[in-house]
Amino acid sequence: MAQSVVVQVGQCGNQIGCCFWDLALREHASVNKKGIYDDALKNFFRNVDTRGTGISKGRICSLKARAVLIDMEEGVVNEILQGPLKDVFDSKQLITNVSGSGNNWAVGYKVFGSHYRDQIVEKLRQTAEHCDCLQCFFLIHSMGGGTGSGLGTFILNVLEDEFPEVYRFVTSVFPSGEDDVITSPYNSVLAMKELNEHADCVLPIENESLFDIVSKINQMINSGKPGTTVKQQSLVTLNEGGIKKKLDEKPFDKMNNIVANLLLNLTSSSRFEGSLNMDLNEISMNLVPFPQLHYLVSSLTPLYTLADVNIPPRRLDQMFSDAFSKDYQLIQADPKHSLYLACALLVRGNVQISDIRRNIERLKSSLHFVSWNQEGWKTSLCSVPPVGHSHSLLALANNTCVKPTFMELKNRFLRLYKKKACVFDITSFMERNLSVRSLLKFLSFLVCQAALWESLTP
C-alpha cells in the first residue's frame, strides 16, 4: 500500500486540512470498530504505538497524521493544537511565524520561502521517511492570501526539486470577486504561473461557488421540506473553538467541509477496499493529455457527506445527473456546454459496475468529448460508503469550462493594475524576475488553450 502526505499551507489550507483529518478519522472509526491499525489507516496515518491500536471507542490513541502544517501566522495552527485533533498532529511537523505575509505573494514566495526553505525540506523529508512507499503529496492552499499563494507555490517548487518522482496534487481555493483582500488578483495570477509549471494535477475551487452551494442548502433547511433538518449532534468538529455557528453567519466551516469531502472521496480508493479501486497516479495518467492541461473541474454529490444538515438521499441515477449539473460544480461553470478532454467517476458504496456503465451510456449523448477521446472515461468503485449515506459520487473532469475562471482572474488583474493599485507590493519582485506583460501573456495562453479545444467541438 502506498502512502500520501498532506501539506497544509496558510489559514485556508490548515482549516480545510483540519476538517479533512476530522472527517477521515470519523470515517475510519465507523468502519474499524476495534481500532486496529490496518492498511486503510496506514495510508494517511502512522502509528506511534507498537501495540497496534490506533482508534479506540472513537478516540484517537496513537495515530499521527502524515501531514506538514505551515503558516506564517500562528493563530490557526494554535487553534488546531488546542482543539479536539491536537493529538493527531506531530508537533515536530509544524512551521509557524507571527508576522504573516501581509497578503503579498512576493513576501510569501521570496522572503519566507528563502528563509524557511531548509526547515521545510527537513520537515518534508522526515514525513517521507515514515512512509514505506510514498505515492503523492496533497498541497492545500488558497490563491488570494500571501502565505497560501506565495509560500504555497514555493513549497510546490521545492517538492518538484526534492521529490521529482512523487505526484503533486494541489487543491487551490480561488478568491471570489468580492474578496476582502485587495491584492488577491495579483497573488492569484502569480500563483497560477507556478501551478502551471510545477503541479501534476490542480483541483480549482471557487469561494463563490462554495458560498452559493451552502446558501442553497440553507434555503432547503429553512423551507421546512420533509426530511431536511439540522442534526442535533453534528458529526463535524467545528472550527472557532467548537462554538456552533448560526446558519445565517458566513459559512466558512460549511465551505471547508465541502472541500474536505472532496478530498475524502478522492482518497477513498487509497484508504478502503474496492472492486475497481483507482490509484491516485491514474488520475493524472488518464485525465491529463498534455502536461499543462492539468486543471480538473470537480463535482460532488451528495455535497454534505458528513455535515450539520440532514438532506434526503439522492437515488443513484440522480447522483450521476447531478455530477454534470452546474449546481454541483465546485467552480462557477457549466460543463455540459463545454468540451470534455476526459472524465473520471469515483463512486463509493453498494454500487455495481453495470450501474456505472449504464449511467455513462445514458449521459454520453449530452456531453461533448474531443474527437480523439470519445471513450475518455475512467471509473473507480470503492465498496465503503460515506458515513450516513448508501453511496456517493465524485466526478473529476478535464473540461474547457475552466476558461471563464481564467478570464475572470485576468479581468480582475487588469482592473487593478490599470489603476496602479498596490503596485508597490509586486513591482520590486517583477523587476528582477518577470514583467506584467509576461504574466498577461501567460493568462492569455491559458484562456486560448481552452478556446482552442472548444473550437474543436463537433
ZADO-978937 format. One line per 5 residues: their letters; for each residue x, y, z of N, C-alpha, C. Coordinates in steps of 0.001 Angstrom, whole numbers, plus 500000, padded with zeros to 6 digits. Layout:
BEGIN
a = X/Y/Z/X/Y/Z/X/Y/Z  ... .
end
This chain:
BEGIN
maqsv = 500847/498815/500000/500000/500000/500000/500886/501240/500000  500551/502223/499159/501316/503455/499071/500743/504496/500016  501622/505376/500525/501187/506403/501461/501181/507775/500793  500422/508683/501384/500326/510054/500892/500582/511010/502046  501101/512181/501718/501396/513217/502704/500609/514468/502342 .
vvqvg = 499937/515053/503322/499162/516278/503129/499977/517458/503629  500148/518472/502772/500869/519692/503145/499849/520821/503196  499609/521357/504391/498619/522403/504608/499337/523740/504770  498989/524706/503906/499707/525977/503901/498727/527128/504081  499014/528023/505005/498197/529205/505218/496944/528921/506036 .
qcgnq = 496192/529976/506301/494984/529849/507110/493960/528944/506445  493684/529175/505187/492701/528379/504463/493132/526920/504377  494381/526683/504005/494866/525318/503857/494804/524533/505150  495118/525174/506273/495108/524479/507555/493694/524228/508057  492776/525145/507789/491392/524929/508214/490744/523796/507420 .
igccf = 490976/523774/506114/490444/522678/505301/491106/521364/505694  492424/521402/505895/493131/520194/506288/492643/519638/507605  492401/520510/508581/491884/520076/509878/490529/519399/509713  489677/519962/508874/488360/519368/508625/488503/518012/507942  489449/517889/507014/489670/516613/506331/490096/515534/507307 .
wdlal = 491037/515845/508193/491515/514837/509137/490417/514427/510110  489588/515387/510501/488472/515075/511393/487499/514104/510728  487116/514409/509489/486171/513545/508776/486780/512177/508490  488072/512148/508146/488729/510871/507854/488766/509982/509098  489082/510565/510243/489129/509792/511483/487750/509231/511833 .
rehas = 486722/510048/511682/485370/509592/511995/484926/508501/511021  485348/508634/509777/485003/507614/508791/485696/506294/509111  486963/506350/509450/487694/505126/509807/487148/504517/511093  486760/505362/512054/486228/504857/513319/484914/504115/513111  484113/504562/512132/482833/503895/511872/483023/502556/511188 .
vnkkg = 484138/502387/510457/484414/501132/509744/485263/500201/510606  486275/500770/511237/487224/499993/512034/486789/500031/513494  485819/499207/513848/485223/499249/515183/486223/498907/516290  487184/498041/516001/488130/497592/517024/489317/498535/517186  489419/499535/516325/490525/500475/516436/491874/499879/516136 .
iydda = 491926/498917/515213/493180/498259/514856/493888/499061/513761  495193/499196/513905/495974/499907/512892/496150/499012/511677  495314/499236/510655/495313/498386/509476/495861/499148/508268  495802/498500/507093/496333/499120/505873/495576/500393/505501  494265/500426/505795/493474/501611/505472/493979/502825/506244 .
lknff = 494262/502657/507521/494789/503760/508327/496218/504102/507956  496965/503102/507524/498392/503290/507269/498662/504279/506144  497734/504403/505211/497976/505257/504056/498089/506736/504414  497330/507179/505430/497360/508590/505793/497746/508838/507247  497906/507767/508021/498290/507905/509423/499445/506961/509723 .
rnvdt = 500294/507360/510654/501305/506452/511171/501001/506190/512641  501382/505036/513091/501073/504618/514447/502329/504683/515308  502264/505427/516397/503423/505561/517272/503352/504582/518444  502333/503727/518448/502175/502713/519488/502419/501337/518873  503446/500662/519289/503806/499365/518701/502800/498266/519020 .
rgtgi = 501891/498517/519955/500896/497501/520283/499838/497355/519198  499769/498319/518291/498933/498148/517109/497579/498806/517131  497169/499470/518198/495866/500126/518223/496025/501584/517852  495050/502094/517119/495097/503497/516714/493897/504275/517181  492700/503677/517056/491464/504322/517481/490737/503375/518416 .
skgri = 490283/503867/519535/489538/503047/520485/488293/503801/520926  487121/503214/520652/485836/503822/521015/485720/505241/520462  486168/505408/519239/486061/506703/518579/487092/507722/519016  488006/507369/519910/489024/508303/520401/490385/507992/519789  491133/509041/519499/492474/508885/518952/493398/508413/520070 .
cslka = 494111/507325/519830/495025/506798/520850/496484/507048/520482  496878/506629/519297/498311/506694/518974/498565/507020/517510  497597/507616/516836/497769/507941/515429/498368/509327/515254  499237/509446/514266/499774/510742/513864/499534/510909/512370  498969/512037/512001/498659/512291/510595/499941/512466/509794 .
ravli = 499938/511944/508586/501059/512176/507661/500847/513566/507054  501181/514577/507826/500880/515952/507420/501981/516895/507876  502138/517981/507109/503025/519077/507482/502180/520345/507492  502151/521045/508627/501343/522250/508790/502253/523473/508754  501951/524397/507836/502799/525578/507652/501920/526823/507585 .
dmeeg = 502243/527823/508371/501527/529098/508323/502420/530170/508917  502445/531324/508272/503267/532417/508764/502531/533281/509779  501304/532883/510135/500584/533403/511293/500216/532197/512147  500519/532250/513415/500381/531054/514243/498985/530832/514801  498049/531760/514539/496728/531690/515156/495959/530424/514838 .
vvnei = 495833/530072/513548/495039/528911/513147/495686/527618/513622  497008/527511/513472/497700/526304/513915/497562/526123/515420  497630/527219/516184/497454/527139/517637/496051/526678/518002  495047/527144/517241/493674/526687/517475/493560/525189/517251  494216/524708/516201/494174/523269/515920/494821/522484/517056 .
lqgpl = 495960/522984/517547/496684/522281/518607/495972/522337/519949  495016/523250/520084/494234/523331/521307/492866/522673/521156  492571/522193/519954/491267/521614/519674/491243/520108/519866  490156/519474/519427/489997/518026/519627/490969/517173/518827  491637/517757/517810/492579/516987/516992/494034/517240/517381 .
kdvfd = 494247/517821/518548/495612/518190/518928/496550/516992/518987  496028/515812/519336/496893/514643/519488/497259/513978/518164  496561/514336/517082/496807/513647/515821/497924/514304/515013  498344/515506/515409/499408/516203/514682/500705/516157/515478  501773/515832/514796/503096/515777/515407/503652/517194/515515 .
skqli = 503990/517601/516719/504496/518962/516935/505793/519223/516181  506500/518156/515786/507740/518316/515032/507495/518621/513555  506239/518524/513133/505915/518728/511733/505192/520053/511489  505452/521037/512327/504813/522345/512230/505843/523420/511959  505477/524392/511109/506316/525570/510872/505407/526791/510946 .
tnvsg = 505669/527684/511897/504837/528878/512052/505706/530108/512278  505092/531261/512058/505698/532554/512335/504613/533419/512959  504915/534636/513280/503918/535506/513903/503560/536709/513056  504372/537032/512070/504180/538294/511340/503195/538180/510196  503136/537010/509550/502273/536867/508380/502928/537429/507137 .
sgnnw = 502331/537138/505976/502900/537570/504693/502291/538858/504177  501395/539464/504954/500830/540746/504546/500052/540698/503253  499422/539552/502955/498653/539390/501711/499488/539717/500484  500745/539369/500538/501686/539688/499463/502355/538403/498993  502101/538028/497748/502680/536806/497188/504209/536841/497242 .
avgyk = 504792/537999/496928/506249/538098/496882/506873/537873/498258  506209/538348/499310/506737/538130/500669/506692/536638/500998  505581/535988/500678/505472/534562/500948/506467/533740/500152  506613/534062/498872/507469/533268/497983/508951/533572/498198  509302/534856/498159/510717/535238/498187/511268/535336/499603 .
vfgsh = 510531/536016/500484/511068/536266/501823/510979/535008/502688  509745/534545/502933/509579/533377/503806/510053/532090/503119  509887/532013/501815/510356/530831/501102/511853/530649/501254  512606/531727/501038/514067/531651/501172/514486/531395/502616  513779/532027/503552/514163/531922/504959/513873/530539/505539 .
yrdqi = 512769/529946/505127/512338/528679/505721/512595/527464/504823  513303/527643/503725/513468/526528/502784/514082/525293/503449  515156/525480/504177/515826/524332/504793/514912/523633/505802  514170/524408/506578/513250/523807/507546/512140/523041/506840  511621/523618/505757/510545/522962/505007/511036/521639/504430 .
veklr = 512217/521660/503820/512776/520438/503237/512980/519381/504309  513462/519790/505479/513704/518846/506571/512397/518226/507064  511353/519042/507228/510058/518509/507678/509482/517547/506649  509590/517900/505378/509069/517035/504321/509822/515710/504279  511143/515766/504437/511940/514538/504413/511630/513653/505615 .
qtaeh = 511454/514265/506777/511110/513489/507962/509779/512772/507782  508802/513483/507209/507497/512873/506975/507598/511767/505936  508385/512006/504891/508538/510996/503839/509249/509753/504360  510160/509913/505305/510900/508765/505843/510007/507812/506634  508879/508309/507107/507939/507458/507833/507050/506647/506892 .
cdclq = 507190/506881/505582/506366/506180/504592/507148/504996/504009  506472/503868/503837/507100/502717/503190/507195/502928/501685  506149/503521/501115/506105/503779/499670/505325/505066/499449  506020/506179/499339/505383/507487/499187/504853/507646/497766  503537/507858/497654/502912/507940/496336/502704/509373/495877 .
cffli = 502184/510228/496758/501908/511594/496315/501844/512557/497500  501971/513828/497158/501769/514923/498098/500459/515620/497744  499653/515916/498763/498472/516754/498593/498790/518118/499183  498793/519137/498347/499013/520501/498822/497672/521226/498865  497326/521786/500027/496077/522531/500188/496435/523971/500502 .
hsmgg = 495913/524908/499710/496234/526323/499933/495185/527196/499265  495230/528477/499580/494372/529448/498910/495217/530262/497929  494542/530878/496978/495239/531661/495954/495284/533147/496294  494406/533604/497189/494282/535040/497426/495216/535597/498467  495565/534818/499492/496421/535318/500563/497898/535259/500225 .
gtgsg = 498707/535899/501035/500145/535928/500767/500839/534618/501075  500517/534014/502226/501162/532754/502600/500690/531612/501723  499376/531485/501537/498841/530392/500725/499333/530424/499301  499290/531603/498679/499692/531710/497274/501210/531734/497123  501884/532541/497923/503330/532696/497771/504118/531523/498311 .
lgtfi = 503991/531273/499624/504735/530174/500223/504202/528823/499730  502891/528763/499450/502314/527510/498943/502929/527082/497628  503060/528014/496689/503651/527668/495396/505162/527496/495492  505783/528168/496459/507219/527929/496692/507437/526484/497153  506587/526002/498051/506688/524622/498528/506448/523646/497377 .
lnvle = 505541/523989/496484/505298/523140/495308/506566/523008/494481  507281/524112/494336/508557/524099/493616/509580/523226/494346  509608/523317/495682/510525/522508/496485/510205/521025/496332  508923/520682/496324/508515/519284/496166/508999/518712/494839  508943/519521/493790/509412/519043/492486/510918/518831/492505 .
defpe = 511650/519693/493191/513109/519568/493250/513547/518384/494104  512901/518224/495271/513344/517222/496239/512724/515845/496013  511499/515809/495476/510801/514536/495251/510238/514507/493827  511088/514507/492821/510617/514634/491436/509745/513476/490968  509872/512307/491585/509110/511139/491147/507775/510986/491865 .
vyrfv = 507485/511855/492822/506258/511757/493606/505218/512715/493037  503996/512221/492862/502934/513042/492275/502574/514196/493204  502210/515323/492592/501840/516525/493326/500413/516943/492960  499475/516682/493879/498084/517093/493709/497865/518379/494499  497287/519373/493869/497091/520670/494517/495605/521012/494550 .
tsvfp = 495096/521311/495733/493744/521834/495887/493866/523323/496144  493452/524129/495165/493632/525580/495225/492273/526257/495351  492120/527076/496378/490871/527809/496596/491032/529208/496002  490244/529493/494959/490316/530775/494264/489420/531797/494970  489862/533048/495081/489050/534066/495766/487848/534476/494928 .
sgedd = 486827/534981/495604/485641/535477/494915/485873/536911/494460  484959/537415/493642/485084/538781/493155/484948/539817/494254  484309/539455/495355/484124/540369/496478/485088/540049/497621  486238/539527/497283/487218/539148/498300/487701/540399/499040  487898/540249/500363/488317/541398/501162/489810/541667/501079 .
vitsp = 490554/540828/500372/491985/541058/500162/492152/541757/498810  492508/543018/498834/492543/543804/497598/493611/543296/496632  494682/542712/497157/495772/542253/496289/495562/540814/495803  494408/540220/496062/494199/538816/495683/494336/538564/494182  493934/539486/493274/494187/539219/491849/495668/539089/491522 .
ynsvl = 496508/539955/492114/497943/539839/491908/498457/538499/492437  498080/538180/493664/498539/536937/494279/498117/535719/493463  496876/535737/492996/496344/534581/492271/497046/534373/490934  497297/535464/490214/497945/535351/488911/499387/534863/489070  500099/535407/490032/501470/534976/490262/501519/533510/490701 .
amkel = 500549/533107/491527/500497/531709/491962/500127/530786/490799  499250/531249/489917/498828/530429/488773/500008/530043/487899  500923/530975/487721/502085/530678/486878/502901/529530/487470  503029/529506/488795/503771/528421/489442/503004/527105/489382  501702/527168/489549/500884/525955/489454/500995/525332/488072 .
nehad = 501026/526172/487075/501093/525673/485704/502388/524917/485441  503464/525318/486108/504776/524756/485818/505158/523587/486717  504616/523524/487936/505151/522580/488911/504148/521570/489461  502867/521679/489138/501869/520740/489657/501585/519643/488639  501219/518463/489127/500769/517384/488248/499272/517472/487992 .
cvlpi = 498498/517788/489025/497056/517988/488898/496646/519116/489826  495768/519985/489344/495242/521083/490154/493719/520958/490194  493166/520986/491402/491719/520976/491579/491296/522383/491992  490884/523228/491043/490477/524597/491403/489118/524605/492089  489028/525342/493189/487788/525502/493938/487534/527002/494063 .
enesl = 486312/527439/493764/485988/528854/493855/485169/529130/495107  485581/530141/495856/484833/530529/497050/483395/530895/496709  483201/531534/495569/481858/531955/495155/480943/530752/494966  481478/529708/494371/480691/528502/494148/480359/527817/495475  481329/527741/496378/481079/527139/497687/480018/527915/498458 .
fdivs = 480089/529231/498390/479115/530064/499087/477710/529846/498523  477596/529744/497200/476283/529505/496577/475718/528150/496996  476583/527133/497065/476127/525792/497448/475598/525795/498882  476348/526427/499785/475913/526482/501186/474616/527273/501314  474479/528349/500542/473247/529146/500590/472047/528326/500141 .
kinqm = 472232/527495/499112/471131/526655/498639/470750/525613/499685  471747/525062/500351/471461/524080/501398/470713/524728/502553  471116/525944/502918/470417/526656/503984/468981/526963/503594  468750/527271/502321/467383/527510/501851/466541/526250/501958  467151/525109/501659/466435/523843/501790/466055/523578/503243 .
insgk = 466966/523906/504155/466685/523695/505579/465549/524604/506037  465620/525882/505637/464617/526851/506079/463268/526646/505408  463262/525904/504287/461991/525684/503586/461074/524731/504338  461666/523940/505237/460852/523016/506020/460380/521799/505259  461059/521440/504171/460670/520261/503407/460886/518999/504234 .
pgttv = 460055/517992/504048/460203/516751/504821/461576/516123/504613  462172/515709/505706/463470/515034/505625/464656/515958/505638  464409/517286/505637/465505/518254/505656/465552/518906/507019  466520/518549/507824/466611/519037/509193/468046/519356/509545  468204/520021/510667/469530/520253/511229/469772/519194/512292 .
kqqsl = 470877/518504/512194/471171/517448/513151/471454/518035/514533  470947/517367/515554/471156/517830/516923/472611/517676/517339  473225/516583/516962/474628/516348/517279/475419/516268/515979  476208/517288/515733/476950/517356/514481/478051/516309/514442  478265/515754/513255/479378/514837/513050/480669/515579/512744 .
vtlne = 480533/516873/512517/481691/517674/512125/482230/518436/513328  483521/518396/513522/484149/519213/514550/484274/520621/514005  483526/521534/514552/483519/522890/514032/484791/523620/514443  485173/524601/513636/486311/525438/513973/485877/526491/514994  486675/527525/515140/486366/528615/516055/486142/528106/517480 .
ggikk = 487003/527204/517951/486928/526747/519322/485725/525896/519637  485126/525313/518621/483999/524422/518850/482688/525144/519068  482631/526444/518846/481384/527183/519035/480512/526978/517815  479291/526546/518017/478392/526268/516892/477898/527572/516294  478062/527716/515007/477675/528944/514335/476209/528916/513941 .
kldek = 475627/530085/513819/474270/530181/513336/474268/530014/511821  473134/529577/511304/473059/529296/509866/473196/530561/509030  472813/531717/509587/472839/532937/508779/474201/533621/508818  475184/533065/509549/476505/533646/509549/477307/533141/508362  478431/533813/508104/479245/533443/506951/479752/532015/507114 .
pfdkm = 479420/531120/506195/479597/529680/506460/480970/529141/506082  482041/529671/506699/483368/529171/506356/483519/527701/506738  482968/527330/507882/483075/525934/508311/482385/525003/507321  481219/525385/506868/480473/524550/505921/481174/524513/504568  481761/525646/504160/482510/525687/502901/483745/524794/502990 .
nniva = 484446/524851/504120/485607/523980/504311/485202/522517/504313  484013/522241/504850/483515/520878/504905/483318/520290/503509  482844/521112/502581/482629/520636/501208/483958/520271/500557  484970/521125/500725/486284/520840/500141/486902/519610/500801  486729/519483/502118/487254/518312/502824/486587/517035/502334 .
nllln = 485292/517098/502028/484598/515934/501490/485087/515573/500092  485482/516578/499331/486098/516312/498030/487360/515474/498220  488218/515868/499153/489449/515120/499418/489146/513751/500006  488092/513673/500816/487709/512403/501424/487328/511384/500348  486550/511826/499365/486150/510927/498280/487295/510654/497317 .
ltsss = 488149/511644/497099/489283/511467/496198/490242/510399/496720  490396/510331/498038/491345/509391/498637/490709/508086/499094  489421/507907/498856/488722/506720/499367/489320/505424/498807  489722/505428/497540/490300/504219/496945/491639/503866/497579  492325/504863/498111/493606/504608/498765/493413/504129/500196 .
rfegs = 492250/504403/500760/492037/504103/502176/491194/502859/502423  490375/502464/501439/489479/501327/501640/489524/500388/500437  489014/499186/500645/488975/498193/499576/487857/498514/498586  488037/498009/497376/487021/498189/496352/487276/497276/495178  486209/496931/494480/486344/496021/493346/487017/496688/492152 .
lnmdl = 487021/498023/492128/487604/498740/490990/488328/499981/491507  489184/499790/492495/489899/500923/493081/490847/501563/492073  491048/502876/492239/491899/503623/491310/493024/504298/492086  494255/504033/491676/495394/504710/492279/495372/506192/491915  495931/507001/492804/495927/508440/492560/496734/508810/491322 .
neism = 497792/508044/491046/498585/508364/489863/497820/508104/488573  496779/507263/488637/495958/507006/487455/495133/508216/487057  494855/509102/488005/494099/510311/487681/494896/511175/486720  496143/511425/487079/496999/512214/486197/497252/511492/484878  497416/510184/484955/497731/509397/483765/496581/509410/482755 .
nlvpf = 495348/509392/483240/494188/509268/482353/493483/510583/482035  493656/511600/482890/492908/512844/482694/493743/514002/482176  495056/513853/482156/495922/514955/481718/496621/514556/480425  496076/514942/479270/496674/514532/477988/497973/515259/477670  498109/516497/478172/499315/517293/477967/499706/517907/479311 .
pqlhy = 500994/518074/479585/501454/518441/480930/500752/519643/481560  500519/520713/480800/499959/521922/481412/498437/521971/481371  497801/520993/480775/496336/520923/480789/495903/520048/481965  496242/520486/483168/496052/519644/484341/495079/520248/485351  494181/521123/484907/493177/521714/485798/491891/520899/485697 .
lvssl = 491521/520229/486790/490400/519297/486784/489215/519901/487523  488089/519970/486840/486862/520503/487428/486198/519395/488242  485833/519685/489475/485281/518670/490369/483825/518964/490694  483058/517898/490855/481673/517991/491322/481438/516827/492267  480653/517073/493302/480487/516108/494377/479018/515981/494745 .
tplyt = 478554/514758/494885/477185/514522/495327/477125/513247/496157  476512/513243/497336/475935/514428/497999/477021/515394/498454  476683/516677/498480/477673/517689/498817/478078/517618/500277  477142/517204/501129/477440/517067/502549/477429/515589/502907  478587/514976/502916/478682/513570/503304/478604/513436/504815 .
ladvn = 479335/514277/505500/479258/514369/506964/479029/515842/507276  477877/516187/507817/477599/517605/507962/476603/517865/509064  476323/519154/509252/475371/519566/510268/473933/519433/509783  473754/519141/508502/472399/519087/507953/472082/517678/507488  470827/517348/507541/470353/516039/507104/469455/516249/505898 .
ipprr = 469961/515960/504708/469238/516187/503461/468795/514842/502904  467583/514744/502376/467111/513470/501826/468097/512899/500821  468344/511592/500861/469319/510977/499955/468864/511023/498507  469820/511043/497619/469539/511040/496185/469645/509620/495656  468790/509295/494693/468904/507998/494041/470159/507979/493183 .
ldqmf = 470631/506767/492873/471899/506621/492170/471879/507339/490820  470843/507135/490031/470774/507784/488721/470725/509301/488851  470058/509807/489891/470017/511247/490107/471408/511794/490414  472185/511010/491154/473523/511454/491501/474414/511587/490277  474284/510679/489335/475072/510781/488108/474658/512010/487301 .
sdafs = 473374/512306/487281/472906/513517/486595/473400/514765/487319  473362/514743/488651/473832/515892/489437/475301/516193/489172  476099/515148/489002/477539/515333/488834/477880/516177/487610  476972/516229/486634/477221/517005/485416/476330/518247/485344  475710/518585/486464/474890/519787/486554/475729/520937/487099 .
kdyql = 475464/522139/486633/476252/523291/487083/476049/523589/488567  474942/523145/489153/474676/523408/490563/475572/522615/491497  476246/521587/490989/477086/520732/491828/478571/520904/491533  478911/521864/490658/480311/522105/490349/480944/522967/491432  482207/522717/491734/482905/523495/492751/483618/524705/492169 .
iqadp = 483360/524998/490897/483694/526295/490314/482457/526784/489576  482426/528068/489261/481279/528653/488563/481364/528278/487087  480771/527139/486740/480903/526648/485367/479759/525699/485046  479502/525557/483750/478514/524593/483262/479226/523655/482289  479640/522481/482744/480458/521600/481893/479722/521057/480683 .
khsly = 478399/520985/480742/477652/520415/479618/477760/521269/478355  478023/522560/478518/478132/523453/477374/479573/523678/476953  480468/522852/477468/481885/522957/477116/482390/521599/476644  483669/521530/476369/484251/520338/475767/485024/519519/476795  484766/518219/476829/485477/517302/477722/486699/516723/477013 .
lacal = 487834/516740/477721/489003/516014/477245/489031/514616/477846  488576/514503/479101/488490/513219/479788/487686/513426/481059  487189/512323/481624/486379/512416/482834/486578/511167/483691  486690/511363/485011/486807/510252/485951/485620/510279/486907  485064/509100/487192/483954/508961/488120/484409/508086/489285 .
lvrgn = 484443/508649/490473/484856/507920/491673/483618/507664/492516  483163/506423/492510/481909/506043/493163/482220/505287/494440  481420/505547/495468/481561/504834/496739/480220/504213/497133  480287/503031/497756/479076/502418/498285/478699/501138/497573  477493/500691/497844/476969/499446/497284/476459/499690/495869 .
vqisd = 477368/499805/494945/477051/500106/493547/477716/499058/492670  477028/498642/491628/477572/497658/490701/478244/498353/489521  479224/497685/488952/479903/498234/487767/478903/498440/486631  477918/497559/486540/476905/497696/485494/476106/498980/485669  475895/499426/486928/475189/500693/487164/475991/501873/486634 .
irrni = 477299/501817/486813/478155/502899/486317/478123/502938/484794  478264/501781/484171/478270/501735/482702/476941/502190/482134  475851/501789/482790/474522/502179/482301/474341/503696/482344  474798/504332/483409/474653/505777/483525/475586/506524/482580  476768/505976/482338/477662/506600/481359/477014/506586/479977 .
erlks = 476432/505459/479589/475750/505372/478289/474562/506321/478228  473874/506487/479355/472707/507376/479386/473109/508841/479217  474254/509228/479790/474664/510631/479777/475559/510995/478598  476140/509987/477961/477156/510234/476943/476659/511139/475814  475418/510972/475404/474897/511740/474264/474782/513230/474558 .
slhfv = 474676/513603/475825/474518/515016/476186/475840/515699/476511  476941/514960/476427/478250/515504/476756/479141/515528/475525  479887/516604/475360/480762/516762/474199/482191/516390/474567  482711/515343/473944/484096/514912/474144/484906/515226/472882  486220/515416/473055/487087/515627/471903/487028/514385/471005 .
swnqe = 487204/514585/469733/487010/513506/468763/487976/512348/468972  489186/512654/469477/490183/511597/469633/490084/510869/470975  489078/511226/471790/488947/510569/473092/487471/510431/473468  486698/509896/472544/485259/509766/472771/484943/508819/473928  485829/507886/474203/485632/506943/475315/486553/507291/476484 .
gwkts = 486734/508570/476699/487672/509028/477720/487113/509011/479122  486612/507857/479553/486062/507691/480896/486983/506822/481746  487195/507233/482981/487914/506437/483955/487009/506261/485164  486823/505028/485620/485891/504767/486710/486605/504119/487891  486093/504423/489072/486604/503846/490312/485418/503462/491188 .
lcsvp = 485525/502332/491861/484428/501846/492700/484993/501367/494033  484729/502148/495074/485145/501809/496441/483937/501247/497181  484120/500128/497845/482985/499436/498462/482504/500078/499755  483320/500923/500385/482942/501537/501670/482228/502861/501412  480944/502993/501763/480215/504244/501517/480559/505298/502557 .
pvghs = 480233/506559/502293/480417/507603/503308/479491/507349/504497  479877/507853/505638/479055/507687/506835/477710/508390/506638  476639/507653/506894/475307/508237/506792/474674/508178/505428  475369/507623/504440/474838/507542/503080/475115/506150/502513  474294/505756/501563/474487/504451/500931/475503/504525/499796 .
hslla = 475651/505691/499181/476613/505841/498097/476915/507323/497879  478007/507595/497181/478380/508964/496816/479142/508927/495505  479294/510106/494898/479959/510191/493596/480783/511464/493525  482027/511311/493121/482908/512440/492826/483292/512350/491352  483033/513419/490618/483403/513483/489201/484541/514483/489030 .
lannt = 485595/514058/488345/486719/514921/488003/486798/515008/486491  486711/516207/485966/486657/516375/484517/487727/517339/484036  488438/516946/482999/489316/517874/482298/488456/518527/481225  487945/519705/481538/486909/520343/480731/487275/521793/480464  486919/522271/479287/487259/523650/478926/486399/524682/479647 .
cvkpt = 485490/524253/480510/484666/525203/481262/485493/525970/482296  486776/525624/482472/487628/526413/483372/487992/527755/482730  487727/527927/481454/488102/529162/480765/487515/530411/481419  486209/530451/481785/485692/531657/482444/486408/532001/483749  486862/530992/484483/487599/531252/485717/488900/531987/485413 .
fmelk = 489617/531544/484376/490861/532211/483988/490585/533617/483453  489515/533764/482674/489183/535079/482109/488811/536072/483207  488025/535606/484181/487638/536485/485282/488872/536902/486087  489796/535977/486283/491029/536291/487006/491854/537319/486237  491928/537156/484936/492666/538107/484108/492019/539492/484159 .
nrflr = 490691/539535/484083/489990/540828/484096/490166/541547/485436  490108/540798/486525/490296/541397/487841/491724/541927/487985  492685/541180/487466/494077/541628/487489/494231/542940/486720  493630/543007/485520/493764/544204/484685/493081/545414/485304  491889/545192/485900/491192/546316/486521/492020/546926/487644 .
lykkk = 492683/546079/488381/493501/546557/489494/494785/547207/488990  495407/546588/487999/496701/547087/487530/496558/548394/486745  495441/548557/486018/495242/549793/485256/495141/551005/486170  494680/550787/487391/494605/551866/488379/495906/552011/489154  496877/551157/488834/498166/551143/489549/497956/550934/491050 .
acvfd = 496921/550191/491391/496613/549956/492804/497563/548914/493379  498162/549235/494516/499047/548310/495240/500181/547781/494376  500597/548554/493386/501673/548102/492508/502981/547949/493274  503142/548749/494314/504389/548677/495095/504564/547294/495718  503460/546571/495901/503559/545253/496518/504254/544234/495624 .
itsfm = 504212/544441/494309/504756/543441/493405/505842/543965/492485  505985/545310/492365/506910/545877/491389/508347/545424/491625  508795/545466/492883/510201/545150/493160/510529/543718/492777  509566/542822/492958/509822/541435/492583/509797/541275/491070  508840/541910/490410/508710/541747/488966/509913/542295/488218 .
ernls = 510499/543372/488724/511636/543962/488033/512797/542989/487937  512896/542075/488911/514020/541137/488931/513677/539801/488276  512411/539483/488140/512069/538137/487728/511181/538058/486491  510119/538824/486433/509232/538757/485286/508461/540052/485185  507873/540287/484038/507152/541525/483797/505653/541281/483816 .
vrsll = 504906/542374/483961/503443/542277/483901/503024/541749/482539  503749/542141/481498/503409/541679/480151/503517/540162/480051  504552/539592/480663/504701/538132/480610/503583/537437/481372  503123/538051/482477/502004/537473/483222/500738/537482/482386  500488/538587/481704/499287/538681/480871/499363/537707/479699 .
kflsf = 500549/537517/479153/500713/536527/478086/500412/535129/478608  500843/534872/479842/500587/533569/480443/499084/533335/480618  498372/534337/481142/496925/534192/481320/496219/534024/479984  496639/534795/479002/496031/534673/477665/496289/533285/477092  497459/532738/477384/497787/531391/476920/496809/530364/477503 .
lvcqa = 496508/530487/478814/495571/529565/479445/494184/529681/478830  493733/530903/478628/492410/531121/478040/492358/530591/476612  493417/530835/475860/493454/530374/474468/493494/528853/474376  494142/528204/475343/494145/526739/475361/492715/526217/475412  491937/526750/476343/490552/526306/476482/489750/526653/475227 .
alwes = 489959/527849/474688/489227/528254/473490/489585/527374/472286  490838/526956/472210/491272/526108/471100/490530/524766/471121  490475/524163/472311/489774/522873/472403/488279/523033/472143  487701/524148/472613/486275/524367/472357/485987/524535/470877  486948/525089/470143/486740/525265/468707/486696/523930/467974 .
ltp = 487179/522871/468611/487188/521538/468012/485913/520763/468328  484966/521392/469036/483718/520707/469380/482964/520308/468114  482576/519043/468008/481877/518604/466788/480506/519247/466661 .
end
